Amino acid sequence: MNREEVIKVYEEVIASNPNFERKGKNNPYTSANGYMFSQINKDGELGIRLSKEATAEFEDAYGAQPFLSYGAKMREYVLIPDELLGNSKALGYYLQKGFEHVTSLPPK
């Protein structure tokens, strides 16, 4: 998928959950409790920040690849593969897991 297609899928999934609000003009992201939990990098890749448990679950289902933003590896983020971008229900599930993870952290 190209960047515009990824953004479109991302926005549709975000719009389906009242916990999420799309932020960022050029580089879309979501945040809660003072922490980002998902973002699209300049290359059009989507990363979601997950707990260790959710990352292990994700690894079993999709293989957890590191997510890079501006060349830096984003700690606790997994790269969302194209196959998951085509499954809005599963993508929404992992976005919710990311939201739950950051809301469990002490507020910033």
MODELLER restraints for C-alpha pairs under 7 A, 6 or more apart:
rsr = mdl.restraints
at = mdl.atoms
rsr.add(forms.Gaussian(group=physical.xy_distance, feature=features.Distance(at['CA:2:A'], at['CA:44:A']), mean=6.53, stdev=0.5))
rsr.add(forms.Gaussian(group=physical.xy_distance, feature=features.Distance(at['CA:3:A'], at['CA:43:A']), mean=6.85, stdev=0.5))
rsr.add(forms.Gaussian(group=physical.xy_distance, feature=features.Distance(at['CA:3:A'], at['CA:44:A']), mean=4.04, stdev=0.5))
rsr.add(forms.Gaussian(group=physical.xy_distance, feature=features.Distance(at['CA:6:A'], at['CA:44:A']), mean=6.53, stdev=0.5))
rsr.add(forms.Gaussian(group=physical.xy_distance, feature=features.Distance(at['CA:9:A'], at['CA:85:A']), mean=6.92, stdev=0.5))
rsr.add(forms.Gaussian(group=physical.xy_distance, feature=features.Distance(at['CA:13:A'], at['CA:88:A']), mean=6.20, stdev=0.5))
rsr.add(forms.Gaussian(group=physical.xy_distance, feature=features.Distance(at['CA:13:A'], at['CA:92:A']), mean=5.83, stdev=0.5))
rsr.add(forms.Gaussian(group=physical.xy_distance, feature=features.Distance(at['CA:14:A'], at['CA:20:A']), mean=5.49, stdev=0.5))
rsr.add(forms.Gaussian(group=physical.xy_distance, feature=features.Distance(at['CA:14:A'], at['CA:21:A']), mean=6.52, stdev=0.5))
rsr.add(forms.Gaussian(group=physical.xy_distance, feature=features.Distance(at['CA:14:A'], at['CA:22:A']), mean=6.73, stdev=0.5))
rsr.add(forms.Gaussian(group=physical.xy_distance, feature=features.Distance(at['CA:20:A'], at['CA:30:A']), mean=6.55, stdev=0.5))
rsr.add(forms.Gaussian(group=physical.xy_distance, feature=features.Distance(at['CA:21:A'], at['CA:30:A']), mean=6.01, stdev=0.5))
rsr.add(forms.Gaussian(group=physical.xy_distance, feature=features.Distance(at['CA:22:A'], at['CA:28:A']), mean=6.42, stdev=0.5))
rsr.add(forms.Gaussian(group=physical.xy_distance, feature=features.Distance(at['CA:22:A'], at['CA:29:A']), mean=5.89, stdev=0.5))
rsr.add(forms.Gaussian(group=physical.xy_distance, feature=features.Distance(at['CA:22:A'], at['CA:30:A']), mean=5.41, stdev=0.5))
rsr.add(forms.Gaussian(group=physical.xy_distance, feature=features.Distance(at['CA:23:A'], at['CA:29:A']), mean=5.23, stdev=0.5))
rsr.add(forms.Gaussian(group=physical.xy_distance, feature=features.Distance(at['CA:23:A'], at['CA:30:A']), mean=5.82, stdev=0.5))
rsr.add(forms.Gaussian(group=physical.xy_distance, feature=features.Distance(at['CA:27:A'], at['CA:40:A']), mean=5.87, stdev=0.5))
rsr.add(forms.Gaussian(group=physical.xy_distance, feature=features.Distance(at['CA:27:A'], at['CA:41:A']), mean=6.28, stdev=0.5))
rsr.add(forms.Gaussian(group=physical.xy_distance, feature=features.Distance(at['CA:27:A'], at['CA:42:A']), mean=6.80, stdev=0.5))
rsr.add(forms.Gaussian(group=physical.xy_distance, feature=features.Distance(at['CA:28:A'], at['CA:39:A']), mean=5.73, stdev=0.5))
rsr.add(forms.Gaussian(group=physical.xy_distance, feature=features.Distance(at['CA:28:A'], at['CA:40:A']), mean=5.60, stdev=0.5))
rsr.add(forms.Gaussian(group=physical.xy_distance, feature=features.Distance(at['CA:29:A'], at['CA:36:A']), mean=6.93, stdev=0.5))
rsr.add(forms.Gaussian(group=physical.xy_distance, feature=features.Distance(at['CA:29:A'], at['CA:38:A']), mean=5.39, stdev=0.5))
rsr.add(forms.Gaussian(group=physical.xy_distance, feature=features.Distance(at['CA:29:A'], at['CA:39:A']), mean=4.02, stdev=0.5))
rsr.add(forms.Gaussian(group=physical.xy_distance, feature=features.Distance(at['CA:29:A'], at['CA:40:A']), mean=6.38, stdev=0.5))
rsr.add(forms.Gaussian(group=physical.xy_distance, feature=features.Distance(at['CA:30:A'], at['CA:36:A']), mean=5.67, stdev=0.5))
rsr.add(forms.Gaussian(group=physical.xy_distance, feature=features.Distance(at['CA:30:A'], at['CA:37:A']), mean=5.85, stdev=0.5))
rsr.add(forms.Gaussian(group=physical.xy_distance, feature=features.Distance(at['CA:30:A'], at['CA:38:A']), mean=5.32, stdev=0.5))
rsr.add(forms.Gaussian(group=physical.xy_distance, feature=features.Distance(at['CA:30:A'], at['CA:39:A']), mean=6.50, stdev=0.5))
rsr.add(forms.Gaussian(group=physical.xy_distance, feature=features.Distance(at['CA:31:A'], at['CA:37:A']), mean=5.43, stdev=0.5))
rsr.add(forms.Gaussian(group=physical.xy_distance, feature=features.Distance(at['CA:32:A'], at['CA:99:A']), mean=6.76, stdev=0.5))
rsr.add(forms.Gaussian(group=physical.xy_distance, feature=features.Distance(at['CA:32:A'], at['CA:102:A']), mean=6.54, stdev=0.5))
rsr.add(forms.Gaussian(group=physical.xy_distance, feature=features.Distance(at['CA:32:A'], at['CA:103:A']), mean=6.41, stdev=0.5))
rsr.add(forms.Gaussian(group=physical.xy_distance, feature=features.Distance(at['CA:33:A'], at['CA:102:A']), mean=6.53, stdev=0.5))
rsr.add(forms.Gaussian(group=physical.xy_distance, feature=features.Distance(at['CA:33:A'], at['CA:103:A']), mean=5.57, stdev=0.5))
rsr.add(forms.Gaussian(group=physical.xy_distance, feature=features.Distance(at['CA:33:A'], at['CA:107:A']), mean=5.16, stdev=0.5))
rsr.add(forms.Gaussian(group=physical.xy_distance, feature=features.Distance(at['CA:33:A'], at['CA:108:A']), mean=6.57, stdev=0.5))
rsr.add(forms.Gaussian(group=physical.xy_distance, feature=features.Distance(at['CA:34:A'], at['CA:107:A']), mean=6.11, stdev=0.5))
rsr.add(forms.Gaussian(group=physical.xy_distance, feature=features.Distance(at['CA:34:A'], at['CA:108:A']), mean=4.99, stdev=0.5))
rsr.add(forms.Gaussian(group=physical.xy_distance, feature=features.Distance(at['CA:35:A'], at['CA:102:A']), mean=6.18, stdev=0.5))
rsr.add(forms.Gaussian(group=physical.xy_distance, feature=features.Distance(at['CA:37:A'], at['CA:48:A']), mean=5.66, stdev=0.5))
rsr.add(forms.Gaussian(group=physical.xy_distance, feature=features.Distance(at['CA:37:A'], at['CA:49:A']), mean=4.77, stdev=0.5))
rsr.add(forms.Gaussian(group=physical.xy_distance, feature=features.Distance(at['CA:37:A'], at['CA:98:A']), mean=5.43, stdev=0.5))
rsr.add(forms.Gaussian(group=physical.xy_distance, feature=features.Distance(at['CA:37:A'], at['CA:99:A']), mean=6.20, stdev=0.5))
rsr.add(forms.Gaussian(group=physical.xy_distance, feature=features.Distance(at['CA:37:A'], at['CA:102:A']), mean=6.69, stdev=0.5))
rsr.add(forms.Gaussian(group=physical.xy_distance, feature=features.Distance(at['CA:38:A'], at['CA:47:A']), mean=5.50, stdev=0.5))
rsr.add(forms.Gaussian(group=physical.xy_distance, feature=features.Distance(at['CA:38:A'], at['CA:48:A']), mean=4.29, stdev=0.5))
rsr.add(forms.Gaussian(group=physical.xy_distance, feature=features.Distance(at['CA:38:A'], at['CA:49:A']), mean=5.99, stdev=0.5))
rsr.add(forms.Gaussian(group=physical.xy_distance, feature=features.Distance(at['CA:39:A'], at['CA:46:A']), mean=5.77, stdev=0.5))
rsr.add(forms.Gaussian(group=physical.xy_distance, feature=features.Distance(at['CA:39:A'], at['CA:47:A']), mean=5.56, stdev=0.5))
rsr.add(forms.Gaussian(group=physical.xy_distance, feature=features.Distance(at['CA:39:A'], at['CA:48:A']), mean=6.78, stdev=0.5))
rsr.add(forms.Gaussian(group=physical.xy_distance, feature=features.Distance(at['CA:40:A'], at['CA:46:A']), mean=4.46, stdev=0.5))
rsr.add(forms.Gaussian(group=physical.xy_distance, feature=features.Distance(at['CA:40:A'], at['CA:47:A']), mean=6.43, stdev=0.5))
rsr.add(forms.Gaussian(group=physical.xy_distance, feature=features.Distance(at['CA:41:A'], at['CA:69:A']), mean=5.49, stdev=0.5))
rsr.add(forms.Gaussian(group=physical.xy_distance, feature=features.Distance(at['CA:46:A'], at['CA:79:A']), mean=6.11, stdev=0.5))
rsr.add(forms.Gaussian(group=physical.xy_distance, feature=features.Distance(at['CA:46:A'], at['CA:80:A']), mean=5.53, stdev=0.5))
rsr.add(forms.Gaussian(group=physical.xy_distance, feature=features.Distance(at['CA:47:A'], at['CA:67:A']), mean=5.69, stdev=0.5))
rsr.add(forms.Gaussian(group=physical.xy_distance, feature=features.Distance(at['CA:47:A'], at['CA:77:A']), mean=5.79, stdev=0.5))
rsr.add(forms.Gaussian(group=physical.xy_distance, feature=features.Distance(at['CA:47:A'], at['CA:78:A']), mean=5.38, stdev=0.5))
rsr.add(forms.Gaussian(group=physical.xy_distance, feature=features.Distance(at['CA:47:A'], at['CA:79:A']), mean=4.64, stdev=0.5))
rsr.add(forms.Gaussian(group=physical.xy_distance, feature=features.Distance(at['CA:47:A'], at['CA:80:A']), mean=5.69, stdev=0.5))
rsr.add(forms.Gaussian(group=physical.xy_distance, feature=features.Distance(at['CA:48:A'], at['CA:77:A']), mean=5.13, stdev=0.5))
rsr.add(forms.Gaussian(group=physical.xy_distance, feature=features.Distance(at['CA:48:A'], at['CA:78:A']), mean=5.56, stdev=0.5))
rsr.add(forms.Gaussian(group=physical.xy_distance, feature=features.Distance(at['CA:48:A'], at['CA:79:A']), mean=6.89, stdev=0.5))
rsr.add(forms.Gaussian(group=physical.xy_distance, feature=features.Distance(at['CA:48:A'], at['CA:95:A']), mean=6.63, stdev=0.5))
rsr.add(forms.Gaussian(group=physical.xy_distance, feature=features.Distance(at['CA:48:A'], at['CA:98:A']), mean=6.29, stdev=0.5))
rsr.add(forms.Gaussian(group=physical.xy_distance, feature=features.Distance(at['CA:49:A'], at['CA:76:A']), mean=5.22, stdev=0.5))
rsr.add(forms.Gaussian(group=physical.xy_distance, feature=features.Distance(at['CA:49:A'], at['CA:77:A']), mean=4.03, stdev=0.5))
rsr.add(forms.Gaussian(group=physical.xy_distance, feature=features.Distance(at['CA:49:A'], at['CA:78:A']), mean=6.45, stdev=0.5))
rsr.add(forms.Gaussian(group=physical.xy_distance, feature=features.Distance(at['CA:49:A'], at['CA:98:A']), mean=5.30, stdev=0.5))
rsr.add(forms.Gaussian(group=physical.xy_distance, feature=features.Distance(at['CA:50:A'], at['CA:76:A']), mean=5.81, stdev=0.5))
rsr.add(forms.Gaussian(group=physical.xy_distance, feature=features.Distance(at['CA:50:A'], at['CA:77:A']), mean=6.13, stdev=0.5))
rsr.add(forms.Gaussian(group=physical.xy_distance, feature=features.Distance(at['CA:50:A'], at['CA:97:A']), mean=6.53, stdev=0.5))
rsr.add(forms.Gaussian(group=physical.xy_distance, feature=features.Distance(at['CA:50:A'], at['CA:98:A']), mean=4.86, stdev=0.5))
rsr.add(forms.Gaussian(group=physical.xy_distance, feature=features.Distance(at['CA:50:A'], at['CA:101:A']), mean=6.21, stdev=0.5))
rsr.add(forms.Gaussian(group=physical.xy_distance, feature=features.Distance(at['CA:51:A'], at['CA:76:A']), mean=6.94, stdev=0.5))
rsr.add(forms.Gaussian(group=physical.xy_distance, feature=features.Distance(at['CA:51:A'], at['CA:101:A']), mean=5.66, stdev=0.5))
rsr.add(forms.Gaussian(group=physical.xy_distance, feature=features.Distance(at['CA:54:A'], at['CA:97:A']), mean=6.99, stdev=0.5))
rsr.add(forms.Gaussian(group=physical.xy_distance, feature=features.Distance(at['CA:58:A'], at['CA:64:A']), mean=6.31, stdev=0.5))
rsr.add(forms.Gaussian(group=physical.xy_distance, feature=features.Distance(at['CA:64:A'], at['CA:78:A']), mean=5.69, stdev=0.5))
rsr.add(forms.Gaussian(group=physical.xy_distance, feature=features.Distance(at['CA:64:A'], at['CA:79:A']), mean=6.78, stdev=0.5))
rsr.add(forms.Gaussian(group=physical.xy_distance, feature=features.Distance(at['CA:65:A'], at['CA:78:A']), mean=5.69, stdev=0.5))
rsr.add(forms.Gaussian(group=physical.xy_distance, feature=features.Distance(at['CA:65:A'], at['CA:79:A']), mean=5.37, stdev=0.5))
rsr.add(forms.Gaussian(group=physical.xy_distance, feature=features.Distance(at['CA:66:A'], at['CA:73:A']), mean=6.52, stdev=0.5))
rsr.add(forms.Gaussian(group=physical.xy_distance, feature=features.Distance(at['CA:66:A'], at['CA:77:A']), mean=6.58, stdev=0.5))
rsr.add(forms.Gaussian(group=physical.xy_distance, feature=features.Distance(at['CA:66:A'], at['CA:78:A']), mean=5.23, stdev=0.5))
rsr.add(forms.Gaussian(group=physical.xy_distance, feature=features.Distance(at['CA:66:A'], at['CA:79:A']), mean=5.64, stdev=0.5))
rsr.add(forms.Gaussian(group=physical.xy_distance, feature=features.Distance(at['CA:67:A'], at['CA:73:A']), mean=5.88, stdev=0.5))
rsr.add(forms.Gaussian(group=physical.xy_distance, feature=features.Distance(at['CA:67:A'], at['CA:74:A']), mean=5.77, stdev=0.5))
rsr.add(forms.Gaussian(group=physical.xy_distance, feature=features.Distance(at['CA:67:A'], at['CA:77:A']), mean=5.77, stdev=0.5))
rsr.add(forms.Gaussian(group=physical.xy_distance, feature=features.Distance(at['CA:67:A'], at['CA:78:A']), mean=5.29, stdev=0.5))
rsr.add(forms.Gaussian(group=physical.xy_distance, feature=features.Distance(at['CA:67:A'], at['CA:79:A']), mean=4.59, stdev=0.5))
rsr.add(forms.Gaussian(group=physical.xy_distance, feature=features.Distance(at['CA:68:A'], at['CA:74:A']), mean=5.75, stdev=0.5))
rsr.add(forms.Gaussian(group=physical.xy_distance, feature=features.Distance(at['CA:84:A'], at['CA:90:A']), mean=6.79, stdev=0.5))
rsr.add(forms.Gaussian(group=physical.xy_distance, feature=features.Distance(at['CA:84:A'], at['CA:91:A']), mean=6.11, stdev=0.5))
rsr.add(forms.Gaussian(group=physical.xy_distance, feature=features.Distance(at['CA:85:A'], at['CA:91:A']), mean=6.58, stdev=0.5))
